[in-house]
Amino acid sequence: MNLYERFENAFMPNYGVPPLALARGEGTTVWDLDGRPYLDFIGGIAVDSLGHAHPALVEAVSKQVATIAHTSNLFLHEPEVLLAEKLLELLKEPAKVFFANSGTEANEAAYKLSLKYGRATGRSYFVATENGFHGRTIGALSLTGKKAIRDQFGPFPVEVRFVPYGDADALAQAVTEECVAVFLEPTQGEAGVVPPPDGYFKAAREICTSAGALLVADEIQSAIGRTGHWFAHQADGVVPDILTLAKGLGGGLPIGACVGFGFAGTLFEKGDHGSTFGGNPVSCAAALAVLDNVDLDHVNRAAELLWSGLEGVRHPLLKGVRGRGLWLALVLNEPVSVKVQQAAQNAGFLVNALQPDAVRLAPPLVVTAEEIRSLVAALPSILTEASHG
């Protein structure tokens, strides 16, 4: 029995059986069980910030796990304090941090934090965006505007009003003095790496401030250098009330964070929230290694090269490119993203069929110019194979 069959026999069927089994990785290259290499242009869904087996990450995790791997939240440890301090240094705003294990848990913390505010101020409903994605636990799923994954698990504990993403007028109409909070992604990730119109996030800040609602920036995918800034909201000159982080923060180790700015950082009282594993020493050590080794200048140079290369590709199947930084989507003229993903894999590249007409690219932030040029050069033949497949 091969590994795929063993997987199918042992696991619940919610993932199906993944099409490829990976054995190891180094830098931006991974190898399958047969020893075939692939250039990784999805990076564990924007997680592997430093690529695979980065020496600094290996050293930090190995050293920490050999020192103390777990304390629970009954005791504090230095790596969690160092990491919180580092995040606050990069955010450059007064704030306080809560560590979790994942993006959905970070959004659960933001959801509960907002509920405390709403109940203290007599507010009754939330606003989020159509096709937005904030996680799959019940609280986070309440705020997720994707009917296919949401509707079968209702009813939900609070009222959430969904508005079209990028429509500032619709947002202004939806946010009243009864609104608790607005949950927004600076760029919608799972919807297809969809950036909003210029000025949208700043307008959202003004709308929330005027109505007294909290602005929650879900940066699970967009932060930690992915868009060329430490945090995507910084490019808009906007400070949210609550920020959520995960994915790229741990570089492959599970960690999430909920950051409350100003008064929002003091809403939780002792016992209001917690996590046994959240902020454990090993994940914090990994995150510190990530923050010490992400080079924003390199990210921006690589992003410029990738964008210019992809925009120079002419093919009947390729409609265009959208996104920010090293986080973008190839937009197709036909709903054949799965065929593009398979054709790319056949050519030795890992990409992600995100939507029927959109293929996500989110390579490790250490991707090289040579690796970018190799994908760009191979893309026309990949698209041709997908067109004829």
ZAMARGU-4260 file (C-alpha; in steps of 0.2 Angstrom, whole numbers, plus 5000, padded with zeros to 4 digits):
<rodrens>
0) 5000/5000/5000 | 5007/5017/4995 | 5008/5033/5005 | 4992/5040/4996 | 4982/5025/5000
5) 4988/5025/5018 | 4983/5043/5020 | 4966/5040/5013 | 4963/5025/5025 | 4969/5035/5040
10) 4962/5053/5038 | 4945/5061/5037 | 4940/5065/5019 | 4940/5084/5021 | 4956/5087/5011
15) 4953/5073/4999 | 4970/5065/4995 | 4983/5078/4990 | 4991/5076/4973 | 5009/5076/4978
20) 5019/5069/4993 | 5034/5079/4998 | 5049/5072/5007 | 5061/5086/5010 | 5065/5104/5006
25) 5080/5116/5005 | 5078/5134/5001 | 5065/5136/4988 | 5066/5118/4982 | 5057/5103/4988
30) 5058/5085/4983 | 5045/5072/4982 | 5046/5054/4987 | 5054/5049/4971 | 5067/5062/4973
35) 5060/5074/4959 | 5064/5092/4963 | 5051/5106/4962 | 5053/5125/4964 | 5041/5130/4977
40) 5030/5145/4972 | 5017/5143/4985 | 5027/5142/5001 | 5015/5132/5012 | 5002/5145/5008
45) 5012/5160/5011 | 5020/5152/5027 | 5038/5147/5023 | 5045/5165/5023 | 5063/5159/5024
50) 5060/5144/5013 | 5064/5126/5019 | 5078/5121/5031 | 5084/5139/5033 | 5100/5138/5044
55) 5094/5152/5055 | 5077/5144/5058 | 5085/5127/5061 | 5097/5133/5073 | 5084/5143/5083
60) 5071/5129/5084 | 5085/5116/5088 | 5092/5127/5102 | 5076/5131/5109 | 5068/5113/5109
65) 5084/5107/5118 | 5082/5121/5131 | 5063/5121/5135 | 5050/5117/5123 | 5034/5121/5132
70) 5029/5130/5148 | 5010/5133/5146 | 5003/5150/5150 | 5005/5146/5168 | 5023/5153/5167
75) 5031/5166/5156 | 5047/5163/5146 | 5059/5175/5137 | 5056/5170/5119 | 5038/5176/5120
80) 5043/5193/5128 | 5056/5195/5115 | 5044/5191/5101 | 5030/5203/5107 | 5043/5217/5109
85) 5049/5214/5092 | 5032/5215/5084 | 5028/5231/5094 | 5045/5238/5087 | 5040/5234/5069
90) 5022/5241/5072 | 5028/5257/5079 | 5012/5260/5089 | 5007/5257/5107 | 4999/5240/5107
95) 4998/5223/5117 | 4999/5206/5110 | 4991/5189/5113 | 4999/5173/5105 | 4989/5159/5098
100) 4993/5144/5086 | 4985/5148/5070 | 4976/5161/5059 | 4959/5156/5064 | 4963/5156/5082
105) 4970/5174/5080 | 4954/5179/5073 | 4944/5170/5086 | 4954/5181/5099 | 4950/5197/5089
110) 4932/5191/5088 | 4931/5189/5107 | 4940/5205/5110 | 4927/5214/5099 | 4913/5206/5108
115) 4919/5213/5124 | 4919/5230/5117 | 4902/5228/5109 | 4894/5222/5124 | 4901/5236/5134
120) 4895/5249/5122 | 4878/5242/5118 | 4883/5237/5100 | 4875/5222/5091 | 4882/5217/5074
125) 4898/5215/5064 | 4902/5219/5046 | 4913/5209/5035 | 4915/5207/5016 | 4908/5195/5003
130) 4921/5182/4999 | 4932/5186/5013 | 4940/5172/5023 | 4944/5173/5041 | 4945/5155/5047
135) 4935/5139/5050 | 4931/5139/5068 | 4913/5145/5072 | 4918/5163/5077 | 4929/5165/5063
140) 4918/5156/5051 | 4904/5168/5056 | 4914/5182/5048 | 4919/5173/5033 | 4909/5178/5017
145) 4911/5162/5007 | 4894/5154/5006 | 4901/5137/5001 | 4910/5134/5017 | 4899/5145/5029
150) 4881/5141/5026 | 4880/5123/5031 | 4887/5127/5048 | 4875/5140/5053 | 4866/5148/5062
155) 4880/5158/5070 | 4881/5167/5087 | 4881/5185/5081 | 4874/5195/5066 | 4886/5198/5052
160) 4882/5210/5038 | 4892/5207/5022 | 4896/5220/5009 | 4906/5220/4993 | 4924/5221/4995
165) 4932/5237/4989 | 4915/5247/4989 | 4918/5261/5002 | 4900/5267/4999 | 4893/5251/5004
170) 4904/5249/5019 | 4899/5267/5025 | 4880/5262/5023 | 4883/5246/5033 | 4893/5253/5048
175) 4882/5262/5060 | 4883/5266/5079 | 4876/5249/5082 | 4891/5241/5073 | 4904/5232/5084
180) 4918/5230/5072 | 4923/5228/5054 | 4934/5213/5049 | 4944/5217/5033 | 4959/5209/5024
185) 4970/5223/5016 | 4970/5211/5001 | 4958/5197/5000 | 4968/5181/5000 | 4957/5166/4997
190) 4945/5176/4986 | 4960/5176/4973 | 4973/5188/4980 | 4961/5203/4976 | 4968/5220/4981
195) 4955/5234/4985 | 4955/5251/4975 | 4967/5264/4981 | 4961/5273/4997 | 4949/5259/5002
200) 4958/5254/5018 | 4960/5272/5023 | 4941/5275/5020 | 4937/5260/5031 | 4947/5268/5045
205) 4938/5284/5043 | 4921/5275/5043 | 4925/5265/5058 | 4931/5280/5068 | 4916/5290/5064
210) 4904/5276/5069 | 4914/5271/5084 | 4916/5253/5077 | 4933/5244/5079 | 4943/5241/5063
215) 4951/5223/5063 | 4964/5220/5050 | 4966/5202/5046 | 4984/5200/5040 | 4985/5182/5041
220) 4993/5181/5024 | 4998/5198/5020 | 5010/5202/5034 | 5028/5198/5038 | 5035/5206/5022
225) 5024/5197/5010 | 5018/5213/5002 | 5035/5222/5003 | 5030/5230/5020 | 5031/5222/5037
230) 5012/5224/5038 | 5001/5228/5023 | 4991/5241/5032 | 5007/5251/5034 | 5007/5255/5016
235) 4990/5263/5017 | 4995/5274/5032 | 4982/5266/5043 | 4982/5260/5060 | 4968/5247/5064
240) 4961/5244/5081 | 4965/5225/5081 | 4978/5216/5070 | 4978/5197/5067 | 4994/5188/5061
245) 4999/5170/5058 | 5006/5160/5043 | 5022/5168/5038 | 5026/5174/5056 | 5032/5156/5061
250) 5041/5152/5045 | 5033/5134/5046 | 5031/5133/5065 | 5013/5136/5071 | 5010/5153/5078
255) 4997/5166/5077 | 4995/5183/5085 | 4981/5195/5090 | 4987/5213/5092 | 4976/5226/5101
260) 4981/5244/5098 | 4978/5257/5111 | 4963/5254/5122 | 4959/5238/5112 | 4975/5230/5119
265) 4967/5232/5137 | 4950/5225/5134 | 4954/5207/5139 | 4954/5204/5158 | 4962/5190/5167
270) 4954/5174/5162 | 4945/5180/5147 | 4955/5171/5135 | 4969/5158/5134 | 4979/5145/5124
275) 4989/5131/5131 | 5001/5130/5117 | 5000/5148/5111 | 5016/5157/5111 | 5026/5142/5116
280) 5045/5144/5116 | 5049/5134/5101 | 5037/5144/5089 | 5042/5160/5097 | 5060/5156/5093
285) 5056/5152/5075 | 5046/5168/5073 | 5061/5178/5080 | 5072/5170/5067 | 5060/5174/5054
290) 5059/5193/5059 | 5078/5194/5060 | 5081/5186/5043 | 5067/5193/5031 | 5075/5206/5020
295) 5062/5219/5014 | 5074/5226/5001 | 5076/5208/4994 | 5057/5205/4994 | 5054/5221/4984
300) 5067/5218/4971 | 5061/5200/4969 | 5043/5206/4968 | 5047/5219/4955 | 5056/5206/4945
305) 5042/5193/4946 | 5029/5206/4942 | 5038/5213/4927 | 5042/5196/4921 | 5024/5189/4922
310) 5017/5205/4914 | 5028/5202/4899 | 5021/5185/4896 | 5008/5185/4882 | 4997/5170/4881
315) 4978/5168/4876 | 4975/5160/4893 | 4983/5173/4903 | 4971/5188/4907 | 4983/5197/4919
320) 4991/5198/4935 | 4985/5205/4952 | 4991/5206/4970 | 5004/5214/4980 | 5023/5210/4983
325) 5027/5192/4982 | 5009/5187/4984 | 4999/5187/4968 | 4987/5178/4956 | 4988/5174/4938
330) 4971/5178/4932 | 4965/5166/4918 | 4953/5169/4904 | 4945/5151/4907 | 4941/5142/4923
335) 4956/5130/4921 | 4967/5134/4936 | 4968/5115/4942 | 4975/5111/4924 | 4988/5125/4926
340) 4993/5119/4943 | 4995/5101/4936 | 5005/5108/4921 | 5016/5118/4932 | 5019/5103/4943
345) 5023/5093/4927 | 5036/5106/4923 | 5044/5106/4941 | 5035/5121/4949 | 5022/5121/4963
350) 5008/5134/4962 | 4990/5134/4969 | 4974/5133/4960 | 4965/5146/4971 | 4950/5150/4961
355) 4943/5142/4945 | 4951/5157/4936 | 4965/5162/4947 | 4982/5153/4952 | 4991/5159/4967
360) 5009/5162/4968 | 5017/5165/4986 | 5035/5159/4985 | 5047/5160/5000 | 5053/5178/5003
365) 5070/5172/4999 | 5066/5167/4981 | 5081/5171/4970 | 5081/5181/4953 | 5086/5165/4944
370) 5072/5155/4951 | 5059/5169/4946 | 5066/5169/4929 | 5065/5151/4927 | 5046/5151/4932
375) 5043/5166/4920 | 5052/5157/4906 | 5042/5141/4909 | 5025/5149/4910 | 5020/5150/4892
380) 5022/5131/4889 | 5013/5128/4906 | 4998/5138/4900 | 4999/5130/4883 | 4998/5112/4891
385) 4984/5118/4902 | 4974/5125/4887 | 4976/5108/4878 | 4974/5097/4893
</rodrens>
